Amino acid sequence: MTVSPLVWILTVAAIVGLLLFDYFFHVRTAHTPRLREAAIWSSLYVGIAVLFGLGMLIIGGPTMGSEYFAGYITEKALSVDNLFVFLILMNSFRVPRENQQKVLLFGIVFSLIARTAFIFLGSALLNTFSWVFYLFGVALLLTAGNMLKPETEESHSAQNVVVRLSRKVFPTTDYYDGDKLFTIENGKRALTPMMLVMAAIGGTDLMFALDSIPAIFGLTQNVYIVFTATAFSLLGLRQLYFLLDGLLDRLVYLSFGLAAILAFIGAKLILHALHENNLPFINGGEPVDVMEISTGLSLVVIVVVLVITIFASLFSTRGRTQTAMANARRDATAYLDSEYSDDPEERERIFRRLEGARDHIIALGPKAKKIVKNEPELLDLCRRAIESHDTAHAVAGTSHVSSSNSGTANPGDSPLDRS
């Protein structure tokens, strides 16, 4: 099915319109999205993507419909995995909670631009050189292998190449000035950490594009499907970040599932390359009669692998323990950071989650405790955050009812000590 220029224009206009709507009605005014807000808008964007896919299924037929859904699900899963890196960068740069939405929206827009460029470049290469299918297939197999390696926060720290280069070339500050990208320090214009974290996310987006675009080209070579599946997978990613807040670390087996999917698509690409072969050193430059994997089978494999991976992560001891460990460290650090958020409701939310994570760590059995790294240091960090909370509440109680001093928690007698 050939897509007319008018359809392309309307599609791009709709996507740009959704991004502008997201900015002016949700992101422009700094605030921390509540769970209900994130859930509603995340569901809405997924619903739009599904309706678009159903429309493509009706108008374009089963082949285009299945190719779109296979591409959308794969790209969405890769995007969720990318959110973990965004989370690390946010913490590394100590981005205030209220400003994280703008950083995420910038990352989404930059990612869409970068991936669009790679889509048209990849399409041009595939149409000109059939051997590029071999290249994409091998690239996906290598990416799948790399995803099996243990990934730590240090591997995605704030000190990446883009940030180091920016700090060498331009004057920078160590503090935020609201959500401004530039500020004046000592009479000179300087970059704020807000600009640096956007540069860091932009740099990682380029790397993500190198993984995701070959993957979706392994499912379809229809440029319109590749573009729309990629775009709709990115729309709503900002809301999904806040919806999955606290659960991202629990998806401990997601990288294994994605590695299996990328390896499967890589093998599919190589089989297709053999079927279209014209390289003289392979079968004398003649096509090789091999089995090709259908899009329908690909869609089934992708869905089954993701379902198994997600359920295995959610119900595993390792998943629950790693979630508690990551949440405790992240929430204690955030609570002790006065610049993280001045929203009392947000501070109370992260404190309550910190208490739950701390209780989980304390109650761990011998097997699960082996998963927790630096347990004494982690519990000490929790203790300091809890003492800070008790002190703040004690001061607030004293200012209102002086006679209640005797019933106020002693800052040194934290809930952690009472446990």
C-alpha positions as a printed NumPy array, in Angstrom:
array([[  0.   ,   0.   ,   0.   ],
       [  1.424,   3.372,  -1.081],
       [  0.925,   6.214,   1.397],
       [  0.082,   9.546,  -0.223],
       [  1.896,  12.8  ,   0.663],
       [ -1.371,  14.137,   2.149],
       [ -1.54 ,  11.23 ,   4.612],
       [  2.088,  11.854,   5.571],
       [  1.386,  15.55 ,   6.173],
       [ -1.711,  14.841,   8.265],
       [  0.134,  12.201,  10.32 ],
       [  3.123,  14.436,  11.051],
       [  0.79 ,  17.343,  11.883],
       [ -1.166,  15.146,  14.32 ],
       [  2.019,  13.986,  16.076],
       [  3.404,  17.521,  16.331],
       [ -0.001,  18.668,  17.601],
       [  0.036,  16.038,  20.362],
       [  3.536,  17.103,  21.423],
       [  2.534,  20.787,  21.505],
       [ -0.597,  19.934,  23.475],
       [  1.528,  17.973,  25.939],
       [  3.868,  20.923,  26.414],
       [  1.362,  23.772,  26.745],
       [ -1.205,  21.927,  28.877],
       [  1.021,  19.74 ,  31.078],
       [  4.717,  20.554,  30.947],
       [  4.938,  24.326,  30.577],
       [  3.983,  24.913,  34.213],
       [  6.393,  22.994,  36.443],
       [  4.64 ,  20.454,  38.684],
       [  4.9  ,  16.856,  39.809],
       [  2.287,  14.634,  38.084],
       [  0.186,  12.575,  40.456],
       [ -0.365,   8.884,  39.83 ],
       [ -3.947,   9.407,  38.626],
       [ -2.87 ,  12.056,  36.101],
       [ -0.035,   9.866,  34.789],
       [ -2.325,   6.821,  34.519],
       [ -5.079,   8.678,  32.63 ],
       [ -2.802,  10.318,  30.072],
       [ -0.602,   7.258,  29.609],
       [ -3.724,   5.175,  28.905],
       [ -4.976,   7.835,  26.501],
       [ -1.78 ,   7.788,  24.436],
       [ -1.755,   3.995,  24.327],
       [ -5.397,   4.103,  23.26 ],
       [ -4.58 ,   6.524,  20.427],
       [ -1.787,   4.212,  19.246],
       [ -4.081,   1.166,  19.347],
       [ -6.877,   2.979,  17.47 ],
       [ -4.383,   4.047,  14.817],
       [ -3.247,   0.432,  14.494],
       [ -6.831,  -0.789,  14.145],
       [ -7.402,   1.834,  11.444],
       [ -4.315,   0.6  ,   9.631],
       [ -5.549,  -2.981,  10.009],
       [ -8.899,  -2.063,   8.421],
       [ -7.564,   0.195,   5.662],
       [ -4.187,  -1.407,   4.928],
       [ -5.07 ,  -5.029,   5.583],
       [ -3.748,  -7.741,   7.963],
       [ -0.129,  -7.443,   6.82 ],
       [  0.199,  -3.72 ,   7.504],
       [ -1.776,  -4.035,  10.73 ],
       [  0.351,  -6.853,  12.129],
       [  3.562,  -5.098,  11.059],
       [  2.466,  -1.935,  12.849],
       [  1.557,  -3.697,  16.097],
       [  4.734,  -5.788,  16.069],
       [  6.795,  -2.63 ,  15.554],
       [  4.858,  -0.614,  18.138],
       [  5.136,  -3.256,  20.865],
       [  8.85 ,  -3.753,  20.225],
       [  9.585,  -0.021,  20.232],
       [  7.443,   0.514,  23.344],
       [  9.337,  -2.205,  25.201],
       [ 12.671,  -0.701,  24.169],
       [ 11.418,   2.724,  25.297],
       [ 10.537,   1.382,  28.756],
       [ 14.043,  -0.021,  29.044],
       [ 15.392,   3.392,  28.051],
       [ 13.396,   4.989,  30.887],
       [ 15.693,   3.276,  33.36 ],
       [ 18.644,   5.183,  31.88 ],
       [ 16.644,   8.417,  32.041],
       [ 15.943,   7.694,  35.714],
       [ 19.664,   7.269,  36.414],
       [ 20.493,  10.517,  34.627],
       [ 17.78 ,  12.391,  36.554],
       [ 19.238,  11.192,  39.843],
       [ 22.811,  11.795,  38.758],
       [ 22.025,  15.421,  37.893],
       [ 19.71 ,  15.859,  40.903],
       [ 16.965,  17.228,  38.667],
       [ 14.191,  18.768,  40.826],
       [ 11.075,  16.619,  40.66 ],
       [  8.937,  19.462,  39.315],
       [ 11.295,  19.997,  36.347],
       [ 11.694,  16.357,  35.315],
       [  8.735,  16.584,  32.935],
       [ 10.481,  19.168,  30.742],
       [ 13.636,  17.09 ,  30.588],
       [ 11.618,  14.03 ,  29.562],
       [  9.65 ,  15.91 ,  26.9  ],
       [ 12.888,  17.249,  25.435],
       [ 14.26 ,  13.709,  25.382],
       [ 11.146,  12.465,  23.578],
       [ 11.256,  15.232,  20.955],
       [ 14.99 ,  14.813,  20.361],
       [ 14.589,  11.035,  20.167],
       [ 11.784,  11.396,  17.608],
       [ 13.908,  13.713,  15.466],
       [ 16.963,  11.447,  15.694],
       [ 15.007,   8.292,  14.933],
       [ 13.212,   9.922,  12.   ],
       [ 16.595,  10.777,  10.491],
       [ 17.794,   7.197,  11.022],
       [ 14.553,   5.828,   9.538],
       [ 14.975,   7.634,   6.218],
       [ 18.701,   6.921,   6.154],
       [ 18.089,   3.239,   6.88 ],
       [ 15.364,   3.031,   4.248],
       [ 17.649,   4.598,   1.63 ],
       [ 20.439,   2.156,   2.466],
       [ 18.14 ,  -0.88 ,   2.389],
       [ 16.663,   0.133,  -0.972],
       [ 20.128,   0.682,  -2.454],
       [ 22.178,  -2.109,  -0.882],
       [ 20.464,  -5.362,   0.066],
       [ 23.549,  -6.446,   2.022],
       [ 22.614,  -3.828,   4.661],
       [ 20.155,  -6.435,   5.983],
       [ 23.197,  -8.495,   7.006],
       [ 24.662,  -5.434,   8.741],
       [ 21.452,  -4.687,  10.639],
       [ 21.078,  -8.336,  11.63 ],
       [ 24.606,  -8.594,  13.017],
       [ 24.171,  -5.239,  14.806],
       [ 21.047,  -6.543,  16.563],
       [ 22.775,  -9.768,  17.589],
       [ 25.645,  -7.747,  19.082],
       [ 23.177,  -5.453,  20.848],
       [ 21.365,  -8.473,  22.267],
       [ 24.662,  -9.789,  23.613],
       [ 25.49 ,  -6.439,  25.22 ],
       [ 22.086,  -6.332,  26.936],
       [ 22.955,  -9.537,  28.781],
       [ 25.878,  -7.833,  30.502],
       [ 25.207,  -6.504,  34.006],
       [ 24.285,  -2.822,  33.841],
       [ 25.121,  -0.483,  36.704],
       [ 24.313,   3.12 ,  37.471],
       [ 27.968,   3.984,  36.958],
       [ 27.699,   2.987,  33.304],
       [ 25.169,   5.774,  32.746],
       [ 26.493,   8.456,  35.076],
       [ 26.201,  12.161,  34.437],
       [ 29.817,  12.286,  33.312],
       [ 29.236,  11.011,  29.786],
       [ 31.06 ,  12.288,  26.717],
       [ 28.522,  14.993,  25.826],
       [ 28.523,  16.438,  29.341],
       [ 32.309,  16.366,  29.739],
       [ 32.703,  18.148,  26.402],
       [ 30.077,  20.763,  27.336],
       [ 31.77 ,  21.498,  30.645],
       [ 35.133,  21.939,  28.938],
       [ 33.845,  24.264,  26.23 ],
       [ 31.248,  26.331,  28.133],
       [ 31.101,  27.828,  31.634],
       [ 28.65 ,  25.839,  33.77 ],
       [ 27.02 ,  26.148,  37.184],
       [ 26.442,  23.498,  39.85 ],
       [ 23.   ,  24.79 ,  40.793],
       [ 19.609,  25.051,  39.085],
       [ 17.952,  28.375,  38.309],
       [ 14.374,  27.153,  38.078],
       [ 13.995,  25.452,  34.703],
       [ 16.293,  27.876,  32.888],
       [ 18.907,  26.478,  30.509],
       [ 21.201,  29.487,  31.007],
       [ 21.873,  31.784,  33.935],
       [ 24.176,  34.63 ,  34.842],
       [ 27.047,  33.816,  37.187],
       [ 29.676,  36.429,  38.113],
       [ 28.361,  38.615,  35.315],
       [ 28.831,  35.886,  32.69 ],
       [ 26.332,  33.674,  30.857],
       [ 26.66 ,  30.035,  31.978],
       [ 24.949,  26.691,  31.348],
       [ 22.802,  25.307,  34.144],
       [ 22.557,  21.589,  35.024],
       [ 19.178,  21.701,  33.222],
       [ 21.002,  22.195,  29.926],
       [ 23.594,  19.545,  30.802],
       [ 21.027,  16.855,  31.625],
       [ 19.258,  17.58 ,  28.33 ],
       [ 22.586,  17.224,  26.528],
       [ 23.185,  13.917,  28.322],
       [ 19.753,  12.582,  27.396],
       [ 20.211,  13.773,  23.808],
       [ 23.477,  11.842,  23.59 ],
       [ 21.899,   8.653,  24.942],
       [ 18.958,   9.073,  22.547],
       [ 21.349,   8.796,  19.616],
       [ 22.636,   5.482,  20.967],
       [ 19.081,   4.237,  21.534],
       [ 18.186,   5.068,  17.925],
       [ 21.038,   2.89 ,  16.668],
       [ 19.426,  -0.069,  18.465],
       [ 15.74 ,   0.532,  17.827],
       [ 15.685,   1.422,  14.137],
       [ 17.381,  -1.78 ,  12.885],
       [ 14.98 ,  -3.715,  15.142],
       [ 11.832,  -2.299,  13.578],
       [ 13.267,  -2.584,  10.054],
       [ 13.581,  -6.271,  10.841],
       [  9.794,  -6.381,  11.184],
       [  8.793,  -4.16 ,   8.258],
       [ 10.434,  -2.109,   5.534],
       [  7.393,   0.121,   5.085],
       [  8.743,   3.557,   6.057],
       [  5.304,   4.874,   7.036],
       [  4.754,   1.982,   9.443],
       [  8.273,   2.327,  10.845],
       [  7.765,   6.046,  11.455],
       [  4.284,   5.843,  12.989],
       [  5.089,   2.847,  15.209],
       [  8.207,   4.628,  16.467],
       [  6.419,   7.96 ,  17.005],
       [  3.45 ,   6.458,  18.862],
       [  5.775,   4.399,  21.066],
       [  7.47 ,   7.639,  22.176],
       [  4.252,   9.615,  22.722],
       [  3.094,   9.155,  26.287],
       [  6.549,   8.082,  27.456],
       [  6.708,  11.068,  29.819],
       [  3.506,   9.986,  31.568],
       [  4.675,   6.374,  31.644],
       [  7.843,   7.475,  33.466],
       [  5.805,   8.802,  36.387],
       [  3.303,   5.938,  36.216],
       [  6.069,   3.324,  36.525],
       [  7.97 ,   5.356,  39.115],
       [  9.201,   2.87 ,  41.711],
       [  8.551,  -0.135,  39.446],
       [ 11.215,   0.4  ,  36.785],
       [ 13.879,  -1.209,  38.955],
       [ 11.609,  -4.185,  39.492],
       [ 11.699,  -5.169,  35.822],
       [ 14.948,  -7.011,  36.449],
       [ 14.485,  -9.474,  33.599],
       [ 13.318,  -6.962,  30.99 ],
       [ 16.804,  -6.707,  29.496],
       [ 16.894, -10.497,  29.056],
       [ 13.523, -10.45 ,  27.306],
       [ 14.581,  -7.588,  25.049],
       [ 17.849,  -9.374,  24.292],
       [ 15.869, -12.437,  23.188],
       [ 13.579, -10.287,  21.02 ],
       [ 16.466,  -8.412,  19.39 ],
       [ 18.32 , -11.68 ,  18.754],
       [ 15.155, -13.124,  17.17 ],
       [ 14.717, -10.071,  14.931],
       [ 18.444, -10.125,  14.108],
       [ 18.146, -13.744,  12.968],
       [ 15.031, -12.789,  10.964],
       [ 16.987, -10.036,   9.205],
       [ 19.867, -12.361,   8.349],
       [ 17.451, -14.958,   6.944],
       [ 15.849, -12.234,   4.843],
       [ 19.288, -11.08 ,   3.69 ],
       [ 20.136, -14.644,   2.626],
       [ 16.844, -14.845,   0.742],
       [ 17.714, -11.608,  -1.108],
       [ 21.446, -12.322,  -1.26 ],
       [ 23.629, -10.8  ,  -3.997],
       [ 27.01 , -10.913,  -2.26 ],
       [ 29.433, -12.824,  -4.52 ],
       [ 31.163, -14.697,  -1.66 ],
       [ 27.856, -16.159,  -0.404],
       [ 26.328, -18.888,  -2.586],
       [ 28.036, -17.404,  -5.617],
       [ 25.974, -14.218,  -5.381],
       [ 22.7  , -16.115,  -5.746],
       [ 19.754, -16.003,  -3.291],
       [ 19.782, -18.761,  -0.662],
       [ 16.607, -20.812,  -0.301],
       [ 15.963, -20.409,   3.432],
       [ 12.853, -20.139,   5.562],
       [ 11.618, -16.609,   6.243],
       [  9.826, -15.714,   9.462],
       [  6.391, -14.179,   8.988],
       [  5.3  , -10.965,  10.68 ],
       [  2.459, -12.81 ,  12.431],
       [  4.892, -15.264,  14.023],
       [  7.163, -12.368,  14.976],
       [  4.273, -10.61 ,  16.732],
       [  3.411, -13.754,  18.708],
       [  7.034, -14.306,  19.76 ],
       [  7.443, -10.664,  20.862],
       [  4.244, -10.663,  22.945],
       [  4.956, -14.049,  24.582],
       [  8.549, -13.132,  25.491],
       [  7.488,  -9.776,  26.976],
       [  4.646, -11.322,  29.019],
       [  6.944, -14.011,  30.445],
       [  9.664, -11.444,  31.18 ],
       [  7.338,  -8.996,  32.948],
       [  5.622, -11.638,  35.088],
       [  8.938, -13.246,  36.004],
       [ 10.248,  -9.827,  37.092],
       [  7.175,  -8.83 ,  39.109],
       [  6.915, -12.092,  41.055],
       [ 10.607, -12.789,  41.647],
       [ 12.362, -12.317,  45.003],
       [ 15.189, -10.598,  43.209],
       [ 12.779,  -8.15 ,  41.588],
       [ 11.125,  -7.196,  44.866],
       [ 14.469,  -6.9  ,  46.628],
       [ 16.115,  -4.835,  43.923],
       [ 13.093,  -2.537,  43.839],
       [ 13.246,  -1.998,  47.593],
       [ 17.   ,  -1.407,  47.491],
       [ 16.837,   1.096,  44.624],
       [ 13.807,   2.898,  46.053],
       [ 15.362,   3.176,  49.515],
       [ 18.588,   4.66 ,  48.188],
       [ 16.847,   6.968,  45.707],
       [ 14.117,   8.155,  48.091],
       [ 16.448,   8.695,  51.049],
       [ 18.814,  10.731,  48.87 ],
       [ 15.913,  12.73 ,  47.434],
       [ 14.391,  13.409,  50.855],
       [ 17.714,  14.671,  52.236],
       [ 18.144,  16.925,  49.19 ],
       [ 16.33 ,  20.173,  49.971],
       [ 16.342,  21.152,  46.264],
       [ 14.656,  17.947,  45.085],
       [ 11.115,  19.146,  45.784],
       [  9.426,  21.72 ,  47.998],
       [  6.005,  20.093,  47.534],
       [  4.987,  18.74 ,  50.992],
       [  2.761,  16.061,  49.452],
       [  5.574,  14.857,  47.192],
       [  8.068,  14.779,  50.079],
       [  5.628,  12.79 ,  52.208],
       [  5.041,  10.368,  49.331],
       [  8.714,   9.558,  48.898],
       [  9.134,   9.29 ,  52.678],
       [  6.325,   6.733,  52.967],
       [  7.818,   4.733,  50.108],
       [ 11.212,   4.952,  51.823],
       [  9.734,   3.481,  55.012],
       [  8.236,   0.578,  53.098],
       [ 11.491,  -0.132,  51.257],
       [ 13.477,   0.057,  54.486],
       [ 11.122,  -2.403,  56.227],
       [ 11.495,  -4.78 ,  53.28 ],
       [ 15.306,  -4.664,  53.48 ],
       [ 15.28 ,  -5.26 ,  57.236],
       [ 12.968,  -8.277,  56.826],
       [ 15.053,  -9.919,  54.092],
       [ 16.041, -13.529,  54.475],
       [ 19.659, -14.74 ,  54.097],
       [ 19.244, -15.555,  50.394],
       [ 17.705, -12.222,  49.473],
       [ 20.184, -10.253,  51.593],
       [ 22.98 , -11.352,  49.258],
       [ 21.344,  -9.233,  46.557],
       [ 21.607,  -6.048,  48.617],
       [ 24.914,  -4.269,  48.154],
       [ 26.375,  -2.165,  50.981],
       [ 23.451,  -2.887,  53.302],
       [ 24.904,  -1.023,  56.364],
       [ 25.555,   2.14 ,  54.296],
       [ 22.095,   1.906,  52.749],
       [ 20.382,   1.528,  56.126],
       [ 22.433,   4.423,  57.515],
       [ 21.22 ,   6.591,  54.626],
       [ 17.634,   5.57 ,  55.445],
       [ 18.192,   6.348,  59.127],
       [ 19.396,   9.881,  58.37 ],
       [ 16.395,  10.55 ,  56.127],
       [ 13.985,   9.268,  58.793],
       [ 15.671,  11.326,  61.497],
       [ 15.339,  14.388,  59.27 ],
       [ 11.629,  13.661,  58.84 ],
       [ 11.098,  13.166,  62.59 ],
       [ 12.973,  16.373,  63.376],
       [ 10.931,  18.387,  60.879],
       [  7.665,  17.049,  62.317],
       [  8.852,  17.643,  65.879],
       [  9.657,  21.282,  65.073],
       [  6.299,  21.715,  63.338],
       [  4.485,  20.194,  66.309],
       [  6.348,  22.411,  68.773],
       [  5.444,  25.553,  66.867],
       [  1.729,  24.701,  67.061],
       [  1.293,  22.975,  70.408],
       [  4.133,  23.405,  72.867],
       [  2.586,  20.994,  75.343],
       [  2.95 ,  18.14 ,  72.882],
       [  6.76 ,  18.156,  73.124],
       [  6.754,  15.162,  75.404],
       [  4.911,  13.106,  72.805],
       [  7.03 ,  14.146,  69.85 ],
       [  9.373,  11.535,  68.449],
       [ 12.979,  11.947,  69.51 ],
       [ 15.143,  12.592,  66.435],
       [ 17.595,  10.002,  67.661],
       [ 14.868,   7.399,  68.169],
       [ 14.052,   6.724,  64.527],
       [ 11.636,   4.053,  63.321],
       [ 14.672,   2.219,  61.97 ],
       [ 16.123,   1.938,  65.471],
       [ 12.753,   0.825,  66.821],
       [ 12.638,  -1.914,  64.207]])
